[in-house]
C-alpha cells in the first residue's frame, strides 16, 4: 500500500504539494505581499514616484515590460510577464489570445482592479498620458488619484452585464452614480439630463422608461448598452472593452460594435478591445496585439496580423477560423496545451506545441524582432532577418 501511495505521488508530479511545501509557499506569500504593499504605501507619499513622461506623446497608454503575478497556495502564477505594447490616441487596439493568456489581467492592472494583496504588479511601468507633458505611472499611483481616473479618464465595459449591474438599483441611479462621483458640483437636474442623453446616445429609444427600470427588466443587449452608457458618461480618453459582445447574439453583437465605433469617433477616444473573437478584431481594430501564456508574441497593424501572420501561434489561430464557402471535414486545432503557469519553461513557451520549431527554440525565450515598420514578432525564425528590439523582462520571484 505504501508503495502505491509513493508511486501515486510521483505520478502527480508538479501538481502535488506536500504539507511542508504548502506551508513554505504560504509563509513566502505572506512575506512578499506584505513587503510589496509597504513599498506601494511608501510610493504614494512621493509624487515623483508615480509621475513620469510618455515615450511618445501620441499614445494614450504605454505598457512597458509589465509583470503581474498572483501569489497562490500552489505557487506564483505569472499571469502577465513582460508585456509591452502601446495604445495610440484615437485608435482601436485589439488584444487577442486564448482564455487564460493574460488579456483581462493586463486591463485590470491598468485599472488597479487586481485582487490585492494576492495579485500584484511586481515589475514594469504602465504610463497613462495626462495630456500636459507628463504621465501617471499607474503601477505606483495612489488610490485617491485612481478614483478620479477610473470611470472618468479610463473606463471599462465589463465582460458580463448581468453581473456588472447591481440588481437592486434602478438603471438611472447606476448611471447617475458615475456622474455624481466625478462632477460633485452638478445639480440633480444636470445629472439626470446627462444620463438620459447617454441612454439616448447608446440607442435606447425608451430612455425615460429604462431610466426607472431594474436590470432584470432589460434584455442582454439592452443591459450591454447601459454598461456602455455608464462607461462613456464622462467622455473618457480610453475605453477598455473586455469581451463586450460575448453574451449577445450575432445581430445584437454587430449593433453594439457599430455603436462602440461611432461613439469612439464622436468622443475622440481610444479603445482597448479585449476578445478571442478574430472576426470582431478584424472589423474594428487598427492595431492587434496577440498574447500567449502571459506574453505578447506578435503585434502590428490589423493588416499585418490578418494578411501576414508570422508567429506559428498566430498562423494556427488564422487556420482555425471557419471560412465561408470552404468545406472541410474538421476545423484545424492547435495541438497540445498551454504550459503550467506556476512552472513556465525557460525556452519559447509555444515550442512544445509548435510545428515549425527550430534548434534555437530550445534555448532562451525569443526576443521581440521587428520584421517591418509596424510588425513585431517574438520568434527565433526571424532572428537573422529582422531587427532585435529586446527581450521581455521577467521578475525573479526569489528577489522580491
C-alpha positions as CSV (number, residue, x, y, z in Angstrom):
1,X,0.0,0.0,0.0
2,X,2.9,2.4,0.9
3,X,4.5,1.7,-2.5
4,X,1.3,2.5,-4.3
5,X,1.0,5.8,-2.4
6,X,4.6,6.6,-3.2
7,X,4.1,5.9,-6.9
8,X,0.8,7.9,-6.9
9,X,2.7,10.9,-5.5
10,X,5.3,10.6,-8.3
11,X,2.5,10.4,-10.9
12,X,1.0,13.7,-9.6
13,X,4.4,15.4,-10.3
14,X,4.4,19.2,-10.2
15,X,0.7,19.4,-9.2
16,X,1.3,17.6,-6.0
17,X,2.3,19.6,-2.9
18,X,3.4,18.2,0.4
19,X,2.2,19.8,3.6
20,X,5.7,21.1,4.2
21,X,5.9,22.7,0.8
22,X,2.4,24.2,1.1
23,X,3.5,25.8,4.4
24,X,6.6,27.2,2.8
25,X,4.7,28.8,0.0
26,X,2.1,30.3,2.3
27,X,4.8,31.8,4.5
28,X,6.7,33.1,1.5
29,X,3.5,34.7,0.0
30,X,2.7,36.4,3.3
31,X,6.2,37.9,3.5
32,X,6.3,39.0,-0.1
33,X,2.8,40.6,-0.3
34,X,3.4,42.4,3.0
35,X,6.7,43.9,1.5
36,X,5.0,44.8,-1.8
37,X,2.1,46.5,0.0
38,X,4.6,48.5,2.1
39,X,6.5,49.6,-1.0
40,X,3.2,50.7,-2.6
41,X,2.3,52.7,0.5
42,X,5.7,54.4,0.6
43,X,5.4,55.3,-3.1
44,X,2.1,57.1,-2.5
45,X,3.9,59.6,-0.3
46,X,6.1,61.0,-3.1
47,X,4.6,62.4,-6.3
48,X,7.8,61.8,-8.2
49,X,7.5,58.1,-7.7
50,X,4.2,57.9,-9.7
51,X,4.7,60.8,-12.1
52,X,6.7,60.1,-15.3
53,X,6.8,61.0,-19.0
54,X,5.5,59.2,-22.1
55,X,8.0,57.8,-24.6
56,X,5.6,59.0,-27.3
57,X,3.0,61.8,-26.7
58,X,0.9,60.2,-29.5
59,X,0.0,57.4,-27.1
60,X,-2.8,57.3,-24.5
61,X,-1.2,54.3,-22.6
62,X,2.1,52.6,-22.8
63,X,2.7,49.2,-21.2
64,X,6.4,48.7,-20.7
65,X,7.5,45.2,-19.5
66,X,4.6,44.9,-17.2
67,X,4.7,41.9,-14.8
68,X,1.6,40.9,-12.9
69,X,1.9,37.9,-10.6
70,X,-0.6,36.1,-8.3
71,X,0.8,34.6,-5.1
72,X,-1.4,31.5,-4.7
73,X,-1.3,28.5,-2.4
74,X,0.1,26.4,-5.3
75,X,2.9,28.9,-6.1
76,X,3.5,32.1,-8.0
77,X,1.4,32.4,-11.2
78,X,3.0,34.7,-13.8
79,X,-0.3,35.8,-15.4
80,X,1.3,38.8,-17.2
81,X,5.1,38.5,-17.7
82,X,7.0,41.3,-19.5
83,X,4.1,42.7,-21.6
84,X,5.0,45.7,-23.9
85,X,2.6,47.5,-26.2
86,X,1.1,50.9,-26.8
87,X,-2.4,52.3,-27.3
88,X,-2.2,55.3,-29.7
89,X,-4.6,58.2,-29.4
90,X,-8.0,57.9,-31.3
91,X,-7.4,54.3,-32.3
92,X,-8.6,50.8,-31.5
93,X,-6.2,48.2,-30.3
94,X,-7.4,44.6,-30.3
95,X,-5.8,42.3,-27.7
96,X,-6.4,38.7,-28.7
97,X,-5.5,35.2,-27.5
98,X,-7.0,32.1,-25.9
99,X,-8.6,32.1,-22.4
100,X,-6.0,32.5,-19.7
101,X,-3.4,34.2,-21.8
102,X,-3.4,37.4,-19.7
103,X,-5.7,39.8,-21.7
104,X,-8.1,40.7,-18.9
105,X,-5.3,40.8,-16.2
106,X,-3.5,43.3,-18.3
107,X,-6.5,45.6,-18.4
108,X,-7.2,45.1,-14.6
109,X,-3.6,46.0,-14.0
110,X,-4.2,49.3,-15.8
111,X,-7.4,50.0,-13.8
112,X,-5.8,48.9,-10.5
113,X,-8.6,46.4,-10.0
114,X,-6.5,43.4,-9.2
115,X,-7.4,41.4,-6.1
116,X,-4.7,42.5,-3.7
117,X,-2.7,41.5,-1.9
118,X,-2.5,38.2,-3.7
119,X,-2.4,39.9,-7.2
120,X,0.4,42.4,-7.6
121,X,2.1,44.3,-10.4
122,X,5.7,43.4,-9.5
123,X,7.6,45.0,-12.4
124,X,7.5,47.4,-15.3
125,X,5.6,50.6,-15.9
126,X,2.1,51.5,-17.2
127,X,2.2,55.1,-18.4
128,X,-1.1,56.9,-18.8
129,X,-0.9,60.2,-20.6
130,X,-2.2,63.3,-18.7
131,X,-2.0,65.5,-21.9
132,X,0.1,68.1,-20.1
133,X,3.6,66.7,-20.9
134,X,3.6,64.3,-18.0
135,X,2.1,60.9,-17.3
136,X,1.0,58.7,-14.4
137,X,2.8,55.5,-13.7
138,X,-0.3,53.6,-12.8
139,X,1.7,50.9,-11.0
140,X,2.5,53.3,-8.2
141,X,-0.4,55.8,-8.4
142,X,-2.3,56.2,-5.1
143,X,-5.9,55.1,-4.7
144,X,-7.1,58.7,-4.2
145,X,-5.9,59.6,-7.7
146,X,-7.0,56.3,-9.3
147,X,-10.6,57.0,-8.0
148,X,-10.5,60.3,-10.1
149,X,-9.1,58.4,-13.2
150,X,-11.3,55.3,-13.1
151,X,-14.7,56.0,-14.8
152,X,-13.6,59.5,-15.8
153,X,-10.3,59.3,-17.8
154,X,-10.3,55.5,-18.2
155,X,-13.5,53.4,-18.2
156,X,-14.2,49.7,-18.6
157,X,-17.0,47.8,-20.2
158,X,-17.0,44.6,-18.2
159,X,-17.4,41.1,-19.6
160,X,-20.9,40.2,-18.3
161,X,-23.6,42.9,-18.0
162,X,-25.8,40.6,-16.0
163,X,-23.4,40.5,-13.1
164,X,-21.9,44.0,-13.6
165,X,-25.1,45.9,-13.0
166,X,-26.5,45.9,-9.4
167,X,-29.9,44.1,-9.4
168,X,-31.4,46.2,-6.5
169,X,-30.8,49.6,-8.0
170,X,-32.7,51.2,-10.9
171,X,-30.8,51.9,-14.2
172,X,-31.0,55.6,-13.8
173,X,-29.4,55.5,-10.3
174,X,-26.5,53.4,-11.6
175,X,-25.6,55.8,-14.4
176,X,-26.2,58.8,-12.2
177,X,-23.7,57.5,-9.7
178,X,-20.7,57.8,-12.1
179,X,-21.6,61.4,-12.9
180,X,-22.1,62.4,-9.2
181,X,-18.7,61.0,-8.3
182,X,-16.8,62.8,-10.9
183,X,-18.9,66.0,-11.1
184,X,-19.7,66.9,-7.5
185,X,-20.8,70.4,-8.4
186,X,-23.5,69.3,-10.8
187,X,-27.2,69.6,-9.8
188,X,-29.6,66.6,-9.7
189,X,-31.3,68.0,-12.9
190,X,-28.0,68.3,-14.8
191,X,-27.1,64.7,-13.8
192,X,-30.4,63.3,-14.9
193,X,-30.3,65.2,-18.1
194,X,-26.8,63.8,-18.9
195,X,-27.9,60.3,-18.0
196,X,-30.9,60.5,-20.4
197,X,-28.6,61.9,-23.1
198,X,-26.3,58.9,-22.6
199,X,-29.1,56.4,-22.8
200,X,-30.3,58.0,-26.0
201,X,-26.7,58.1,-27.4
202,X,-26.4,54.3,-27.0
203,X,-29.5,53.7,-28.9
204,X,-32.2,53.2,-26.2
205,X,-35.4,54.5,-27.6
206,X,-37.5,54.5,-24.4
207,X,-34.9,56.3,-22.3
208,X,-37.4,57.7,-19.8
209,X,-38.8,54.3,-19.2
210,X,-35.5,52.5,-19.0
211,X,-34.2,55.2,-16.5
212,X,-36.8,53.8,-14.0
213,X,-36.3,50.1,-14.7
214,X,-34.3,47.5,-12.9
215,X,-31.6,45.4,-14.7
216,X,-33.7,42.2,-14.8
217,X,-36.4,44.0,-16.8
218,X,-34.0,44.5,-19.7
219,X,-32.7,42.1,-22.3
220,X,-28.9,41.2,-22.6
221,X,-28.4,43.7,-25.5
222,X,-30.1,46.5,-23.5
223,X,-28.1,45.8,-20.4
224,X,-24.9,45.9,-22.5
225,X,-26.0,49.3,-23.9
226,X,-26.5,50.5,-20.3
227,X,-23.0,49.3,-19.4
228,X,-21.6,51.3,-22.4
229,X,-23.6,54.4,-21.3
230,X,-22.0,54.1,-17.8
231,X,-18.6,53.7,-19.3
232,X,-18.9,56.7,-21.6
233,X,-20.8,59.1,-19.3
234,X,-17.7,61.2,-18.5
235,X,-16.3,61.1,-22.1
236,X,-13.1,59.1,-21.2
237,X,-9.9,59.2,-23.3
238,X,-9.6,55.4,-23.1
239,X,-12.3,52.8,-23.2
240,X,-11.4,49.2,-22.2
241,X,-14.0,46.8,-23.7
242,X,-13.5,43.4,-22.1
243,X,-15.3,40.8,-24.3
244,X,-18.2,43.3,-24.8
245,X,-20.2,41.0,-27.0
246,X,-19.7,37.5,-25.5
247,X,-23.2,37.0,-24.2
248,X,-25.0,38.6,-27.2
249,X,-26.5,37.1,-30.3
250,X,-24.9,37.9,-33.7
251,X,-27.3,40.7,-34.8
252,X,-27.1,42.5,-31.4
253,X,-23.3,41.9,-31.4
254,X,-23.0,43.8,-34.7
255,X,-25.1,46.7,-33.4
256,X,-23.0,47.0,-30.2
257,X,-19.7,47.0,-32.2
258,X,-21.0,49.7,-34.6
259,X,-22.2,51.7,-31.6
260,X,-18.8,51.5,-29.9
261,X,-17.0,52.5,-33.1
262,X,-19.3,55.5,-33.7
263,X,-19.1,56.7,-30.0
264,X,-15.3,56.4,-30.1
265,X,-15.2,58.7,-33.2
266,X,-17.6,61.1,-31.6
267,X,-15.7,61.4,-28.3
268,X,-12.2,61.2,-29.9
269,X,-11.4,58.3,-27.6
270,X,-9.3,55.2,-27.9
271,X,-10.5,51.6,-27.4
272,X,-8.6,48.7,-26.0
273,X,-10.7,45.8,-27.2
274,X,-10.1,42.5,-25.4
275,X,-11.5,39.4,-27.2
276,X,-10.8,36.0,-28.5
277,X,-13.1,36.5,-31.5
278,X,-10.9,37.2,-34.5
279,X,-13.9,38.4,-36.5
280,X,-14.6,41.2,-34.1
281,X,-11.0,42.3,-34.2
282,X,-10.9,42.2,-38.0
283,X,-13.9,44.5,-38.2
284,X,-12.9,47.1,-35.5
285,X,-9.2,47.2,-34.7
286,X,-6.5,49.4,-36.2
287,X,-3.7,47.5,-34.3
288,X,-3.7,44.0,-33.0
289,X,-1.7,42.5,-30.1
290,X,-1.6,38.7,-29.9
291,X,-0.9,37.3,-26.4
292,X,0.1,33.8,-25.4
293,X,0.8,32.4,-21.8
294,X,1.1,35.9,-20.4
295,X,3.4,37.4,-23.1
296,X,3.0,39.4,-26.3
297,X,4.1,37.1,-29.1
298,X,3.1,39.3,-32.1
299,X,1.8,42.8,-32.7
300,X,1.2,45.1,-35.6
301,X,-1.5,46.7,-37.7
302,X,-4.6,44.7,-38.4
303,X,-3.4,44.2,-42.0
304,X,0.0,42.8,-40.7
305,X,-1.7,40.3,-38.4
306,X,-4.5,39.1,-40.6
307,X,-2.7,39.1,-44.0
308,X,0.8,38.4,-42.9
309,X,0.7,36.4,-39.7
310,X,4.2,35.4,-38.7
311,X,4.3,33.7,-35.3
312,X,3.3,30.0,-35.6
313,X,0.6,30.6,-32.9
314,X,-1.0,33.4,-34.9
315,X,-0.8,31.3,-38.0
316,X,-2.6,28.5,-36.1
317,X,-5.3,30.9,-34.9
318,X,-5.9,32.0,-38.5
319,X,-6.1,28.4,-39.7
320,X,-8.6,27.5,-37.1
321,X,-11.2,30.1,-38.4
322,X,-14.1,28.6,-40.4
323,X,-14.1,30.1,-44.0
324,X,-17.5,30.7,-45.7
325,X,-17.8,28.5,-48.8
326,X,-14.9,26.3,-47.9
327,X,-15.8,22.7,-47.0
328,X,-13.6,20.8,-44.6
329,X,-14.1,17.6,-42.7
330,X,-13.0,19.2,-39.4
331,X,-11.6,22.5,-38.3
332,X,-7.9,22.8,-37.6
333,X,-7.0,22.9,-33.9
334,X,-3.6,23.7,-32.4
335,X,-2.2,20.6,-30.8
336,X,-1.0,20.4,-27.1
337,X,-1.9,22.7,-24.3
338,X,-0.6,25.9,-22.6
339,X,2.3,25.2,-20.1
340,X,1.7,25.3,-16.4
341,X,1.6,29.0,-15.3
342,X,3.3,28.1,-12.0
343,X,6.2,26.4,-13.7
344,X,6.9,28.1,-17.1
345,X,9.8,26.7,-19.2
346,X,13.0,28.6,-19.9
347,X,12.6,28.3,-23.7
348,X,9.9,29.6,-26.0
349,X,6.5,28.9,-24.3
350,X,5.0,27.8,-27.6
351,X,7.8,25.4,-28.6
352,X,6.1,22.2,-27.3
353,X,3.0,22.9,-29.5
354,X,4.8,24.4,-32.5
355,X,5.0,22.6,-35.9
356,X,7.7,25.0,-37.1
357,X,10.2,24.9,-34.3
358,X,14.0,25.0,-35.0
359,X,17.1,24.3,-33.0
360,X,17.2,27.8,-31.4
361,X,13.8,27.3,-29.9
362,X,15.3,25.0,-27.2
363,X,17.5,27.9,-25.9
364,X,16.4,31.2,-24.4
365,X,13.0,32.8,-24.8
366,X,13.0,34.6,-28.2
367,X,13.4,38.5,-28.3
368,X,11.0,40.9,-29.9
369,X,12.0,41.2,-33.6
370,X,10.9,44.0,-35.9
371,X,10.2,42.5,-39.3
372,X,8.6,45.6,-40.8
373,X,8.0,49.2,-39.8
374,X,4.8,48.2,-37.9
375,X,5.2,44.5,-37.4
376,X,6.9,42.9,-34.4
377,X,7.1,39.1,-33.6
378,X,8.8,37.0,-30.9
379,X,10.0,34.0,-32.9
380,X,13.6,32.7,-33.5
381,X,12.8,32.0,-37.2
382,X,13.1,35.8,-37.9
383,X,16.3,36.4,-35.8
384,X,18.6,36.7,-38.8
385,X,16.4,38.8,-41.0
386,X,14.8,41.3,-38.5
387,X,15.9,43.9,-36.0
388,X,16.1,42.7,-32.4
389,X,14.3,45.2,-30.1
390,X,14.9,43.4,-26.8
391,X,13.8,40.6,-24.5
392,X,10.8,40.5,-22.2
393,X,12.0,41.2,-18.7
394,X,10.6,38.7,-16.2
395,X,10.9,39.2,-12.5
396,X,12.7,36.6,-10.4
397,X,10.2,35.9,-7.5
398,X,13.1,34.9,-5.3
399,X,14.4,38.5,-5.5
400,X,11.1,40.0,-4.3
